[in-house]
Amino acid sequence: MKEPFTVAIDGPAAAGKGTISRAIAAHFEFAHLDTGLLYRAVGSKFLTGADPIKAAHCLSPDTFDDKSLRGSEVTQAASKVATIPEVRAALLDFQRAFARRAGGAVLDGRDIATVVVPQSEVQLFITASPEVRARRRWSEMCERGDELPYDQVLKEVRLRDTRDTDRTTAPLKPGIQACIIDTTEMSVEDAVAIAISKVEAKR
């Protein structure tokens, strides 16, 4: 049985951490968890009138493949429920168990290195300018047919940044040992290559 090996990847919305996380998981054959889907699933239930704390205690992994979880409205709802300490506490045990599974795991989110697994072997903080991140998010939304004006997407990105960094519980920030990768002027291939090299150096 292989020993646990955790790669913790944090960063703001649309910085590229999801793409990088999936690439690392595929390269090293690690399990991958997009922890944002946990909060999106709770946020989705919150939008239908459910109590977010109760929803956090009753999540099923079967719901994580729901494409509606990527919508703009759910994105904002996820950010709101993520500020609730009881919601974060309910989801913490699930994330920690996943992180320390045998064979290696990659988790991406906003508090992986600072709260979920501060003992993780590798810590990466993926970031980019708000304008570039908004452009990426806008392009993704257009491809799905969800065509909000770019200015509105930029406003939402900045609003979420403020909410994530200013919240009292588990604010968004790099881990103490995190390597910061700014993807503003970087290709996907270059960003992935740098991230993989950081993991290789720790193995």
Residue, then its C-alpha position, 0 to 999 in steps of 0.5 A: m500500500k502506498e503512503p499518503f501524499t497530498v498536493a494542496i492547491d489553493g487560489p481564487a476563481a478562474a486562476g487555473k487551479g482546477t486545470i492544474s490539479r487535474a493535470i497533476a492527478a493524471h500525471f502522478e495517478f493521484a485521486h483528485l477532489d475539487t473541493g469547490l464542488l462540495y460548496r457548490a452542491v450546498g449552494s445549489k441546495f441553498l438556492t432551492g430553499a434548503d438549510p445550508i448547514k443541513a445540506a452540508h451534512c447530507l451531501s452525496p458524491d453522486t451530485f458532483d457531476d451535475k453540470s448546473l453546479r458550474g452556473s453563475e448563480v450557484t457560484q455566488a451561492a457557493s461563496k456565500v455558504a462558504t462563509i458559514p463556519e458550520v458548513r465548513a466544519a461539516l465538510l472538513d472531515f470528508q476533505r481530510a479523509f480524502a486528502r490522506r488516502a493511500g496512493g496520493a491525492v490532489l485537492d484544490g480549493r481555497d483553504i486546503a493548505t491553510v486549514v484542511v491539510p496544512q501538513s500536505e507534502v506540496q502546497l501550491f497557490i495559483t493566481a492571476s489578475p482579476e481581469v484575466r480570470a474574468r476573461r477566462r470565466w466569461s469565455e467558459m460561460c459563453e461556450r455553455g451558452d450562459e452569456l453574461p456581459y464581461d463587465q458583469v463577470l469581472k464584477e462577480v469575480r472581484l466580489r467573490d475575491t473580496r468575500d473569500t479573502d475577507r471572511t473570518t473563517a478560513p480566508l483565502k491566502p497562500g499556505i506558509q510553505a506554498c509556492i505561488i504560481d501566477t498564470t496571468e501571462m502563462s500558457v496552460e502548458d507552462a503552468v502545468a509543467i511548473a506545477i508538476s516540477k514542484v511536485e516532482a521535487k517533493r517526491 
